[in-house]
């Protein structure tokens, strides 16, 4: 199943959401960062300094449409 969890550009963090990832056997959705493109500046309201660049966060069950399988 296509999703961030098995994309080579996704790096998992030690954060989980309170819902089940449909691609797994009852594991919760994990939060990670997408390293597909360079970090982009974020708004100050997102908890960062205005103009500070951060990698975008993505849930393990998200899919951007540019998924590249992790073939390890």
N, CA, C and O atoms as CSV, one atom per row, in Angstrom:
chain,resi,resn,atom,element,x,y,z
A,1,UNK,N,N,0.838,-1.179,0.000
A,1,UNK,CA,C,0.000,0.000,0.000
A,1,UNK,C,C,0.882,1.241,0.000
A,1,UNK,O,O,1.828,1.330,0.783
A,2,UNK,N,N,0.582,2.194,-0.867
A,2,UNK,CA,C,1.354,3.424,-0.940
A,2,UNK,C,C,1.039,4.301,0.261
A,2,UNK,O,O,-0.120,4.470,0.639
A,3,UNK,N,N,2.060,4.839,0.837
A,3,UNK,CA,C,1.927,5.722,1.988
A,3,UNK,C,C,3.296,6.167,2.437
A,3,UNK,O,O,4.306,5.579,2.051
A,4,UNK,N,N,3.334,7.203,3.251
A,4,UNK,CA,C,4.620,7.715,3.727
A,4,UNK,C,C,5.415,6.655,4.478
A,4,UNK,O,O,6.644,6.642,4.411
A,5,UNK,N,N,4.727,5.765,5.193
A,5,UNK,CA,C,5.418,4.760,6.016
A,5,UNK,C,C,6.452,3.973,5.203
A,5,UNK,O,O,7.505,3.627,5.738
A,6,UNK,N,N,6.183,3.683,3.941
A,6,UNK,CA,C,7.118,2.888,3.147
A,6,UNK,C,C,7.682,3.665,1.956
A,6,UNK,O,O,7.907,3.105,0.883
A,7,UNK,N,N,7.908,4.971,2.164
A,7,UNK,CA,C,8.553,5.820,1.153
A,7,UNK,C,C,9.981,6.093,1.603
A,7,UNK,O,O,10.221,6.316,2.790
A,8,UNK,N,N,10.926,6.078,0.681
A,8,UNK,CA,C,12.326,6.279,1.054
A,8,UNK,C,C,12.627,7.705,1.512
A,8,UNK,O,O,13.683,7.951,2.095
A,9,UNK,N,N,11.722,8.642,1.259
A,9,UNK,CA,C,11.940,10.036,1.648
A,9,UNK,C,C,11.385,10.378,3.025
A,9,UNK,O,O,11.571,11.498,3.502
A,10,UNK,N,N,10.709,9.434,3.670
A,10,UNK,CA,C,10.059,9.682,4.953
A,10,UNK,C,C,10.925,9.188,6.095
A,10,UNK,O,O,11.432,8.066,6.061
A,11,UNK,N,N,11.094,10.031,7.111
A,11,UNK,CA,C,11.888,9.663,8.290
A,11,UNK,C,C,10.970,9.696,9.506
A,11,UNK,O,O,10.477,10.764,9.871
A,12,UNK,N,N,10.729,8.547,10.144
A,12,UNK,CA,C,9.803,8.505,11.281
A,12,UNK,C,C,10.331,9.242,12.509
A,12,UNK,O,O,11.535,9.271,12.765
A,13,UNK,N,N,9.407,9.835,13.260
A,13,UNK,CA,C,9.707,10.453,14.544
A,13,UNK,C,C,9.070,9.589,15.632
A,13,UNK,O,O,8.301,8.676,15.331
A,14,UNK,N,N,9.381,9.868,16.855
A,14,UNK,CA,C,8.818,9.088,17.954
A,14,UNK,C,C,7.512,9.733,18.432
A,14,UNK,O,O,7.355,10.030,19.616
A,15,UNK,N,N,6.579,9.946,17.499
A,15,UNK,CA,C,5.265,10.523,17.789
A,15,UNK,C,C,4.217,9.684,17.081
A,15,UNK,O,O,4.438,9.225,15.960
A,16,UNK,N,N,3.083,9.484,17.726
A,16,UNK,CA,C,2.002,8.699,17.137
A,16,UNK,C,C,0.668,9.415,17.311
A,16,UNK,O,O,0.477,10.154,18.276
A,17,UNK,N,N,-0.239,9.200,16.388
A,17,UNK,CA,C,-1.595,9.725,16.493
A,17,UNK,C,C,-2.495,8.650,17.093
A,17,UNK,O,O,-2.134,7.473,17.126
A,18,UNK,N,N,-3.644,9.054,17.556
A,18,UNK,CA,C,-4.567,8.110,18.194
A,18,UNK,C,C,-5.527,7.519,17.162
A,18,UNK,O,O,-6.744,7.576,17.334
A,19,UNK,N,N,-4.975,6.954,16.097
A,19,UNK,CA,C,-5.765,6.232,15.101
A,19,UNK,C,C,-4.890,5.154,14.484
A,19,UNK,O,O,-3.662,5.242,14.520
A,20,UNK,N,N,-5.519,4.150,13.927
A,20,UNK,CA,C,-4.803,3.007,13.361
A,20,UNK,C,C,-4.423,3.285,11.905
A,20,UNK,O,O,-5.225,3.803,11.128
A,21,UNK,N,N,-3.192,2.934,11.555
A,21,UNK,CA,C,-2.712,3.054,10.174
A,21,UNK,C,C,-3.259,1.852,9.401
A,21,UNK,O,O,-2.941,0.717,9.755
A,22,UNK,N,N,-4.068,2.060,8.361
A,22,UNK,CA,C,-4.669,0.934,7.644
A,22,UNK,C,C,-3.664,0.019,6.941
A,22,UNK,O,O,-4.007,-1.109,6.588
A,23,UNK,N,N,-2.441,0.481,6.734
A,23,UNK,CA,C,-1.428,-0.335,6.056
A,23,UNK,C,C,-0.705,-1.280,7.011
A,23,UNK,O,O,0.133,-2.073,6.581
A,24,UNK,N,N,-1.021,-1.200,8.297
A,24,UNK,CA,C,-0.323,-2.031,9.281
A,24,UNK,C,C,-1.314,-2.904,10.038
A,24,UNK,O,O,-2.527,-2.721,9.947
A,25,UNK,N,N,-0.781,-3.833,10.767
A,25,UNK,CA,C,-1.613,-4.717,11.590
A,25,UNK,C,C,-1.803,-4.070,12.961
A,25,UNK,O,O,-1.097,-4.403,13.913
A,26,UNK,N,N,-2.733,-3.171,13.054
A,26,UNK,CA,C,-3.153,-2.486,14.289
A,26,UNK,C,C,-2.108,-1.560,14.913
A,26,UNK,O,O,-2.185,-1.286,16.111
A,27,UNK,N,N,-1.138,-1.070,14.143
A,27,UNK,CA,C,-0.203,-0.074,14.649
A,27,UNK,C,C,-0.819,1.308,14.483
A,27,UNK,O,O,-1.573,1.554,13.541
A,28,UNK,N,N,-0.495,2.201,15.401
A,28,UNK,CA,C,-1.004,3.569,15.301
A,28,UNK,C,C,-0.253,4.333,14.219
A,28,UNK,O,O,0.882,4.005,13.873
A,29,UNK,N,N,-0.913,5.354,13.696
A,29,UNK,CA,C,-0.307,6.231,12.693
A,29,UNK,C,C,0.882,6.939,13.343
A,29,UNK,O,O,0.770,7.489,14.439
A,30,UNK,N,N,2.013,6.917,12.652
A,30,UNK,CA,C,3.235,7.541,13.160
A,30,UNK,C,C,3.486,8.845,12.415
A,30,UNK,O,O,3.203,8.952,11.222
A,31,UNK,N,N,4.015,9.831,13.124
A,31,UNK,CA,C,4.389,11.101,12.517
A,31,UNK,C,C,5.855,11.030,12.104
A,31,UNK,O,O,6.679,10.438,12.801
A,32,UNK,N,N,6.167,11.634,10.970
A,32,UNK,CA,C,7.540,11.674,10.490
A,32,UNK,C,C,7.771,12.942,9.699
A,32,UNK,O,O,6.886,13.792,9.600
A,33,UNK,N,N,8.949,13.068,9.141
A,33,UNK,CA,C,9.249,14.219,8.296
A,33,UNK,C,C,9.533,13.739,6.877
A,33,UNK,O,O,10.130,12.684,6.663
A,34,UNK,N,N,9.093,14.534,5.926
A,34,UNK,CA,C,9.297,14.214,4.515
A,34,UNK,C,C,10.518,14.967,4.011
A,34,UNK,O,O,10.594,16.191,4.118
A,35,UNK,N,N,11.459,14.235,3.469
A,35,UNK,CA,C,12.686,14.844,2.951
A,35,UNK,C,C,12.743,14.784,1.424
A,35,UNK,O,O,13.821,14.730,0.832
A,36,UNK,N,N,11.577,14.794,0.806
A,36,UNK,CA,C,11.505,14.760,-0.664
A,36,UNK,C,C,12.083,16.023,-1.282
A,36,UNK,O,O,12.828,15.961,-2.259
A,37,UNK,N,N,11.736,17.166,-0.708
A,37,UNK,CA,C,12.233,18.461,-1.182
A,37,UNK,C,C,12.892,19.193,-0.023
A,37,UNK,O,O,12.716,18.807,1.133
A,38,UNK,N,N,13.641,20.234,-0.315
A,38,UNK,CA,C,14.316,21.011,0.724
A,38,UNK,C,C,13.294,21.618,1.689
A,38,UNK,O,O,12.142,21.837,1.315
A,39,UNK,N,N,13.716,21.890,2.931
A,39,UNK,CA,C,12.803,22.510,3.893
A,39,UNK,C,C,12.256,23.829,3.363
A,39,UNK,O,O,12.921,24.542,2.611
A,40,UNK,N,N,11.023,24.136,3.777
A,40,UNK,CA,C,10.379,25.376,3.349
A,40,UNK,C,C,10.135,26.270,4.560
A,40,UNK,O,O,9.915,25.769,5.662
A,41,UNK,N,N,10.172,27.585,4.369
A,41,UNK,CA,C,9.862,28.487,5.488
A,41,UNK,C,C,8.444,28.239,5.991
A,41,UNK,O,O,7.545,27.919,5.213
A,42,UNK,N,N,8.255,28.392,7.306
A,42,UNK,CA,C,6.941,28.195,7.908
A,42,UNK,C,C,6.462,29.490,8.535
A,42,UNK,O,O,7.248,30.405,8.781
A,43,UNK,N,N,5.180,29.557,8.788
A,43,UNK,CA,C,4.589,30.729,9.433
A,43,UNK,C,C,4.937,30.725,10.925
A,43,UNK,O,O,5.151,29.663,11.510
A,44,UNK,N,N,4.992,31.896,11.530
A,44,UNK,CA,C,5.282,32.003,12.951
A,44,UNK,C,C,4.216,31.297,13.784
A,44,UNK,O,O,4.520,30.800,14.869
A,45,UNK,N,N,2.972,31.241,13.301
A,45,UNK,CA,C,1.875,30.602,14.029
A,45,UNK,C,C,2.083,29.096,14.174
A,45,UNK,O,O,1.443,28.471,15.020
A,46,UNK,N,N,2.954,28.507,13.378
A,46,UNK,CA,C,3.200,27.065,13.435
A,46,UNK,C,C,4.198,26.711,14.532
A,46,UNK,O,O,4.666,25.574,14.589
A,47,UNK,N,N,4.532,27.660,15.402
A,47,UNK,CA,C,5.442,27.388,16.506
A,47,UNK,C,C,6.901,27.588,16.160
A,47,UNK,O,O,7.780,27.035,16.821
A,48,UNK,N,N,7.167,28.375,15.130
A,48,UNK,CA,C,8.547,28.618,14.722
A,48,UNK,C,C,8.741,30.112,14.489
A,48,UNK,O,O,7.779,30.872,14.382
A,49,UNK,N,N,9.978,30.505,14.415
A,49,UNK,CA,C,10.286,31.884,14.050
A,49,UNK,C,C,9.795,32.130,12.628
A,49,UNK,O,O,9.849,31.229,11.790
A,50,UNK,N,N,9.322,33.329,12.350
A,50,UNK,CA,C,8.867,33.652,10.995
A,50,UNK,C,C,10.023,33.461,10.015
A,50,UNK,O,O,11.115,33.990,10.223
A,51,UNK,N,N,9.780,32.709,8.957
A,51,UNK,CA,C,10.792,32.469,7.941
A,51,UNK,C,C,11.732,31.315,8.236
A,51,UNK,O,O,12.563,30.971,7.396
A,52,UNK,N,N,11.620,30.707,9.415
A,52,UNK,CA,C,12.459,29.550,9.745
A,52,UNK,C,C,12.060,28.378,8.858
A,52,UNK,O,O,10.873,28.121,8.658
A,53,UNK,N,N,13.045,27.672,8.331
A,53,UNK,CA,C,12.757,26.542,7.447
A,53,UNK,C,C,12.749,25.239,8.233
A,53,UNK,O,O,13.626,24.999,9.063
A,54,UNK,N,N,11.762,24.410,7.969
A,54,UNK,CA,C,11.657,23.091,8.604
A,54,UNK,C,C,11.211,22.080,7.566
A,54,UNK,O,O,10.553,22.425,6.585
A,55,UNK,N,N,11.580,20.817,7.795
A,55,UNK,CA,C,11.087,19.747,6.949
A,55,UNK,C,C,9.593,19.584,7.221
A,55,UNK,O,O,9.173,19.680,8.374
A,56,UNK,N,N,8.788,19.343,6.199
A,56,UNK,CA,C,7.353,19.154,6.438
A,56,UNK,C,C,7.071,17.854,7.184
A,56,UNK,O,O,7.721,16.836,6.944
A,57,UNK,N,N,6.096,17.900,8.090
A,57,UNK,CA,C,5.694,16.714,8.847
A,57,UNK,C,C,4.593,15.998,8.081
A,57,UNK,O,O,3.759,16.627,7.429
A,58,UNK,N,N,4.605,14.688,8.169
A,58,UNK,CA,C,3.598,13.879,7.473
A,58,UNK,C,C,3.285,12.646,8.308
A,58,UNK,O,O,4.158,12.090,8.973
A,59,UNK,N,N,2.034,12.232,8.262
A,59,UNK,CA,C,1.620,11.014,8.955
A,59,UNK,C,C,1.968,9.803,8.105
A,59,UNK,O,O,2.048,9.898,6.880
A,60,UNK,N,N,2.174,8.667,8.755
A,60,UNK,CA,C,2.578,7.444,8.046
A,60,UNK,C,C,1.553,6.988,7.020
A,60,UNK,O,O,1.907,6.289,6.070
A,61,UNK,N,N,0.283,7.371,7.188
A,61,UNK,CA,C,-0.744,6.960,6.225
A,61,UNK,C,C,-1.053,8.039,5.188
A,61,UNK,O,O,-1.998,7.899,4.411
A,62,UNK,N,N,-0.254,9.125,5.173
A,62,UNK,CA,C,-0.402,10.156,4.134
A,62,UNK,C,C,0.231,9.651,2.844
A,62,UNK,O,O,0.996,8.687,2.846
A,63,UNK,N,N,-0.097,10.315,1.752
A,63,UNK,CA,C,0.525,10.001,0.472
A,63,UNK,C,C,0.448,11.239,-0.411
A,63,UNK,O,O,-0.648,11.725,-0.689
A,64,UNK,N,N,1.577,11.754,-0.853
A,64,UNK,CA,C,1.628,12.998,-1.623
A,64,UNK,C,C,1.423,12.781,-3.117
A,64,UNK,O,O,1.188,13.747,-3.843
A,65,UNK,N,N,1.503,11.562,-3.590
A,65,UNK,CA,C,1.394,11.298,-5.015
A,65,UNK,C,C,2.760,11.180,-5.681
A,65,UNK,O,O,2.850,10.801,-6.849
A,66,UNK,N,N,3.815,11.499,-4.952
A,66,UNK,CA,C,5.176,11.389,-5.479
A,66,UNK,C,C,5.955,10.335,-4.708
A,66,UNK,O,O,7.177,10.410,-4.583
A,67,UNK,N,N,5.246,9.382,-4.209
A,67,UNK,CA,C,5.796,8.296,-3.394
A,67,UNK,C,C,6.891,7.554,-4.133
A,67,UNK,O,O,6.741,7.240,-5.314
A,68,UNK,N,N,7.992,7.270,-3.451
A,68,UNK,CA,C,9.109,6.517,-4.019
A,68,UNK,C,C,9.362,5.348,-3.059
A,68,UNK,O,O,9.782,5.576,-1.924
A,69,UNK,N,N,9.119,4.115,-3.481
A,69,UNK,CA,C,9.185,2.995,-2.549
A,69,UNK,C,C,10.552,2.803,-1.905
A,69,UNK,O,O,11.589,2.998,-2.538
A,70,UNK,N,N,10.530,2.420,-0.643
A,70,UNK,CA,C,11.739,2.099,0.092
A,70,UNK,C,C,12.020,0.616,-0.135
A,70,UNK,O,O,11.350,-0.237,0.448
A,71,UNK,N,N,12.984,0.307,-0.961
A,71,UNK,CA,C,13.240,-1.087,-1.381
A,71,UNK,C,C,14.383,-1.726,-0.609
A,71,UNK,O,O,15.224,-2.402,-1.202
A,72,UNK,N,N,14.430,-1.528,0.679
A,72,UNK,CA,C,15.506,-2.116,1.488
A,72,UNK,C,C,15.287,-3.574,1.698
A,72,UNK,O,O,16.095,-4.231,2.355
